[in-house]
Amino acid sequence: MKKIMDQAVALDVDEIYVTIFPTDELRYLIRSFEVFGFAHVADKPHPDGAKEWVLVKNMRVVLGDVEMDYPFVKTKGVNKRLLSIHPNYHTKLFPDSILNNESYDLVTDITPTNGIYKIYICWMKDAATLKRGDNVVIYRMGDGLGPAYYRAVATSICTVTEVRRYMDFDSLDAFLKYTQYSVFSELERRKWYQYKSNFIVIKMLYNVAFAKRVIRKDLLEQVGIPSDAYWGFCPLNDAQYYKIIELGGADERYFIH
């Protein structure tokens, strides 16, 4: 679904549609389309009397919901933050935002592990202040293979859908189920819950992969993020945020101002 929508943005199309039989087995799939803004607008009849639903997403209409408007990002009136991700987890979470390719084409590179929702678990207490709709710039920390000045990079934009803490889960099973698509192993997650770690679970939409990676040097010198700021979870003002988008070569059509 993400690849289809990325292609639609790249081609600047008005609508996307899909046809699907409304069987019990496919109800969950239909609901998944509806969550991301597809609406049942017509039926496609078959000679045997069966009907396919025609689901359409209007790419020109803003509905005012972070999921139904996906992949578009509302930027006005929301907080912006820089969120650091350890290199070991970054590529698994954000496969369209790999470091190796300076001229990466997110439309032609088909990644089977790609997904719209991303789950990240951290211990940065200020991350609990995130709210639904907040914009997050993903920052891949240095990997030790060279100076972080050049190897640590901003790679993508995500939109927060939900933030939970330890006390928001009434059982281990509930926590494991909610975080099952994170990059962390079940063993790690069991341990954190068992010891009542003060963790924060961030659920995000993976909206935009930058065409160019914005290195730490540029974040310091051109964006103006202070060197003594806490880069694990750092507030960004609008000017800094839009400069990162500009340096990242992100398609402006993704952003709702």
Secondary structure per residue as TSV (DSSP state, phi and psi in degrees):
chain	resnum	aa	ss	phi	psi
A	1	M	-	360.0	-41.0
A	2	K	H	-62.4	-42.7
A	3	K	H	-63.6	-39.3
A	4	I	H	-61.5	-44.3
A	5	M	H	-70.4	-37.5
A	6	D	H	-61.1	-41.4
A	7	Q	H	-63.6	-40.2
A	8	A	H	-63.6	-39.9
A	9	V	H	-66.1	-44.0
A	10	A	H	-61.5	-36.2
A	11	L	H	-92.6	-2.5
A	12	D	T	56.6	47.3
A	13	V	-	-85.9	160.1
A	14	D	S	-83.0	-37.6
A	15	E	E	-143.3	155.6
A	16	I	E	-122.7	142.0
A	17	Y	E	-137.9	156.6
A	18	V	E	-143.0	145.8
A	19	T	E	-111.2	141.8
A	20	I	E	-155.3	139.9
A	21	F	-	-75.5	129.9
A	22	P	-	-80.0	59.4
A	23	T	-	-88.5	163.2
A	24	D	G	-59.5	-36.6
A	25	E	G	-65.7	-25.4
A	26	L	G	-105.5	5.7
A	27	R	H	-59.7	-40.4
A	28	Y	H	-65.0	-40.1
A	29	L	H	-65.1	-42.5
A	30	I	H	-60.2	-43.6
A	31	R	H	-61.5	-36.5
A	32	S	H	-62.6	-41.0
A	33	F	H	-64.8	-41.7
A	34	E	H	-64.4	-37.3
A	35	V	H	-56.9	-36.2
A	36	F	T	-99.6	28.0
A	37	G	T	93.7	7.4
A	38	F	-	-84.0	137.7
A	39	A	E	-123.3	144.0
A	40	H	E	-75.9	111.2
A	41	V	E	-114.1	-16.4
A	42	A	E	-164.9	168.8
A	43	D	E	-117.0	142.8
A	44	K	E	-107.1	107.7
A	45	P	E	-76.1	151.2
A	46	H	-	-118.8	154.2
A	47	P	T	-55.6	-29.5
A	48	D	T	-82.9	5.1
A	49	G	S	94.7	-13.3
A	50	A	-	-71.5	158.0
A	51	K	E	-133.0	138.5
A	52	E	E	-98.8	140.4
A	53	W	E	-78.2	142.1
A	54	V	E	-103.8	113.2
A	55	L	E	-103.8	129.0
A	56	V	E	-125.7	137.3
A	57	K	E	-114.1	119.8
A	58	N	E	-83.1	116.4
A	59	M	T	-82.9	-0.6
A	60	R	T	-106.0	-8.5
A	61	V	-	-107.2	130.4
A	62	V	-	-97.0	122.6
A	63	L	-	-97.4	-11.4
A	64	G	S	83.1	20.9
A	65	D	-	-131.5	135.3
A	66	V	T	-62.8	-32.0
A	67	E	T	-84.6	-44.5
A	68	M	T	-67.9	-25.5
A	69	D	T	-89.8	-3.8
A	70	Y	T	-55.5	138.2
A	71	P	T	-91.6	7.4
A	72	F	-	-74.0	151.1
A	73	V	E	-118.7	119.1
A	74	K	E	-77.5	125.8
A	75	T	-	-110.8	-13.7
A	76	K	T	-89.1	133.0
A	77	G	T	73.7	19.6
A	78	V	S	-125.6	156.6
A	79	N	-	-76.4	149.9
A	80	K	E	-122.4	137.0
A	81	R	E	-138.7	149.7
A	82	L	E	-95.6	125.2
A	83	L	E	-119.3	121.7
A	84	S	E	-84.0	137.2
A	85	I	E	-124.1	132.0
A	86	H	-	-63.6	141.2
A	87	P	H	-53.9	-34.4
A	88	N	H	-61.9	-26.2
A	89	Y	H	-103.4	-21.5
A	90	H	H	-60.3	-51.1
A	91	T	H	-65.7	-35.6
A	92	K	H	-66.5	-36.7
A	93	L	H	-77.7	-39.4
A	94	F	-	-127.9	70.8
A	95	P	G	-64.9	-21.1
A	96	D	G	-79.8	-6.5
A	97	S	G	-116.7	38.7
A	98	I	-	-66.1	158.2
A	99	L	S	-84.0	-27.6
A	100	N	S	-68.4	-19.9
A	101	N	-	-116.2	107.6
A	102	E	T	-71.5	-25.2
A	103	S	T	-116.0	44.8
A	104	Y	-	-62.5	134.8
A	105	D	-	-110.2	103.4
A	106	L	T	-68.9	-17.7
A	107	V	T	-82.4	-41.8
A	108	T	T	-85.7	-19.3
A	109	D	-	-88.8	105.2
A	110	I	-	-89.8	116.7
A	111	T	-	-110.9	114.3
A	112	P	T	-65.9	-21.4
A	113	T	T	-88.2	5.3
A	114	N	-	-68.3	142.5
A	115	G	-	-149.2	156.2
A	116	I	S	-79.1	-47.7
A	117	Y	E	-83.1	140.0
A	118	K	E	-126.4	135.1
A	119	I	E	-113.5	124.5
A	120	Y	E	-129.6	137.7
A	121	I	E	-113.1	128.9
A	122	C	E	-142.7	176.0
A	123	W	-	-123.6	20.2
A	124	M	-	-85.9	106.4
A	125	K	G	-59.1	-31.2
A	126	D	G	-68.1	-18.0
A	127	A	G	-63.6	-20.1
A	128	A	G	-67.6	-14.2
A	129	T	G	-81.8	-8.7
A	130	L	-	-62.7	145.2
A	131	K	-	-127.4	160.1
A	132	R	T	-54.1	129.2
A	133	G	T	97.0	-15.3
A	134	D	-	-62.6	145.0
A	135	N	E	-94.0	136.6
A	136	V	E	-124.5	125.5
A	137	V	E	-91.1	119.2
A	138	I	E	-80.6	127.4
A	139	Y	E	-118.6	113.6
A	140	R	E	-82.3	116.4
A	141	M	-	-65.0	164.3
A	142	G	-	-61.0	147.6
A	143	D	-	-105.3	4.2
A	144	G	S	80.3	-0.5
A	145	L	S	-89.5	0.7
A	146	G	S	179.1	177.5
A	147	P	-	-60.3	135.1
A	148	A	H	-60.0	-24.5
A	149	Y	H	-52.1	-31.9
A	150	Y	H	-116.0	-20.7
A	151	R	H	-96.9	-24.3
A	152	A	-	-83.3	130.3
A	153	V	E	-143.4	148.3
A	154	A	E	-84.1	132.3
A	155	T	E	-123.1	-23.1
A	156	S	E	-166.1	169.7
A	157	I	E	-119.3	132.3
A	158	C	E	-124.0	160.5
A	159	T	E	-120.6	130.1
A	160	V	E	-72.8	134.0
A	161	T	E	-108.5	-30.5
A	162	E	E	-163.9	147.5
A	163	V	E	-130.3	129.9
A	164	R	E	-129.1	155.6
A	165	R	E	-121.3	177.3
A	166	Y	G	-51.5	-45.7
A	167	M	G	-71.3	-8.6
A	168	D	G	-83.8	-5.8
A	169	F	-	-109.1	125.9
A	170	D	S	-85.8	-3.9
A	171	S	S	-162.4	163.5
A	172	L	H	-61.4	-42.5
A	173	D	H	-60.6	-39.7
A	174	A	H	-64.4	-40.7
A	175	F	H	-65.5	-45.2
A	176	L	H	-63.8	-40.2
A	177	K	H	-65.8	-43.1
A	178	Y	H	-65.6	-34.7
A	179	T	T	-102.3	15.7
A	180	Q	T	-63.8	-24.3
A	181	Y	T	-100.8	17.4
A	182	S	S	-78.8	174.5
A	183	V	S	-87.9	-1.0
A	184	F	S	-91.2	144.3
A	185	S	-	-70.3	160.7
A	186	E	H	-64.1	-35.5
A	187	L	H	-61.6	-45.1
A	188	E	H	-61.5	-45.1
A	189	R	H	-68.6	-37.0
A	190	R	H	-61.6	-42.8
A	191	K	H	-63.0	-45.5
A	192	W	H	-63.2	-40.5
A	193	Y	H	-71.1	-40.5
A	194	Q	H	-59.2	-40.6
A	195	Y	T	-91.1	12.1
A	196	K	T	51.9	45.2
A	197	S	-	-59.6	146.2
A	198	N	-	-81.5	53.8
A	199	F	-	-83.3	162.0
A	200	I	E	-127.1	128.5
A	201	V	E	-104.6	120.4
A	202	I	E	-108.1	121.6
A	203	K	E	-103.7	125.5
A	204	M	E	-132.7	159.8
A	205	L	E	-98.5	134.6
A	206	Y	E	-89.2	96.1
A	207	N	E	-88.4	-53.4
A	208	V	E	-137.0	126.6
A	209	A	E	-96.7	129.9
A	210	F	E	-67.2	144.5
A	211	A	E	-73.0	-29.6
A	212	K	E	-127.2	139.1
A	213	R	E	-82.3	133.7
A	214	V	E	-95.5	106.3
A	215	I	E	-73.9	160.6
A	216	R	H	-56.0	-38.4
A	217	K	H	-53.2	-46.4
A	218	D	H	-72.3	-33.3
A	219	L	I	-64.9	-33.0
A	220	L	I	-76.7	-51.5
A	221	E	I	-85.9	-34.8
A	222	Q	I	-103.3	-36.0
A	223	V	I	-84.2	-32.9
A	224	G	-	88.8	24.3
A	225	I	-	-74.6	124.9
A	226	P	-	-62.0	142.2
A	227	S	T	-65.2	-26.3
A	228	D	T	-93.7	7.6
A	229	A	S	-71.2	158.8
A	230	Y	-	-84.5	103.4
A	231	W	T	-78.3	-5.8
A	232	G	T	-63.4	-43.0
A	233	F	E	-150.9	99.3
A	234	C	E	-122.0	129.0
A	235	P	E	-68.3	145.6
A	236	L	E	-123.3	137.4
A	237	N	-	-84.6	172.5
A	238	D	H	-60.6	-40.9
A	239	A	H	-62.1	-43.7
A	240	Q	H	-64.4	-43.4
A	241	Y	H	-61.0	-49.0
A	242	Y	H	-69.8	-29.2
A	243	K	H	-67.5	-39.0
A	244	I	H	-62.5	-43.2
A	245	I	H	-60.5	-42.8
A	246	E	H	-62.7	-48.7
A	247	L	H	-65.4	-30.9
A	248	G	T	-78.4	-6.3
A	249	G	T	65.6	28.7
A	250	A	-	-71.9	141.3
A	251	D	-	-64.8	121.1
A	252	E	G	-63.5	-18.3
A	253	R	G	-68.0	-14.9
A	254	Y	G	-74.9	-17.5
A	255	F	E	-108.0	128.7
A	256	I	E	-99.2	112.3
A	257	H	-	-93.6	360.0
